[in-house]
């Protein structure tokens, strides 16, 4: 009797049934995660006393420049090996990308075309930079209740459509190897709780949180830290 006849008479084998069940479960998890990632989060100024079930909230850290006047001085002191205590306003001030002033092109000479504006020149470069599947923005920091929140805006480019989601993690710092690393207790991509997926959560953390560019002098001083603690609304970086 051929295999086709045996299959028709006895039905699929156990291996095929198990494989089908596993593939169905994996597909369900992937689709469920995708829907949660694209589900909008709720942006609020303060967390509600009675959260709505199933809602994921996001509170942006303060960016008050008036409260960050000592940011550059503290950065310089830290790079020189001194202990510093920084607030979320100061951290966000230092993490914000520097805004370059647009250059004004000289007036065109008679018979010549006007030179393109700076923003017109930058447009193709920005489009090329965002041409990948994932494009990340500047991180935002918030310190509350003995924990730090790090949020990174991410644009997912699929089928020429840009889906904007927020990756947000909340946790503290632990010493691993020769230095201190941020270890999130919660990690959300959009509304999807990735902290429940250990291996995938680590990949997300490395991709979006740990991949941010750090100046060489700051990285060197960071590797020499004796302790990293969160006290009140500030991050305390203590040197030996």
C-alpha angles and dihedrals in degrees: 000000000000124000091250092056092045090051091049092050102039101025127225119337126248092258091057092046092050092045091050091050092049093049091048091051093048091048090050092051092048094049092045092050091048092053092049092048091055094042107108118249123224113251111206138163093229132013112260120247089231108036119205112250112257094013121125114210130205126197115187119225119247119272099185105154091195088065093046101061092119094050097101093043091052091047090053092047091050092049087053091056101262127137114251140181115214132188127218090256090057094045092050090047091055094042094051114102115251112255111226116214111242113249117237110227118226116259113271120257121241110291095014128109119246114263115251116261120254092250090052090054092047094050097076091045092050091048091051092049091052092045094097124090092255126038120180130201133206115303123245124214130206128178120200138145096001095308138093124228118206118190127185124188111226130191115206110204110204125156090351090301121119112216111192117210135165123234108205129177131181125197146088143269127278132180115251121173111323098344150028123275134187111253114192122213091193127028124182130182102195102315095332115110103222094175086081090062104063100190096038090044091057090052091051092049092051093044099050111013106033095036095071113121113256121194113249095240092052092047090051093051091044091058089057097054120128094199142357116203138165113227118180107311097340141079114233116207110190124193122206 
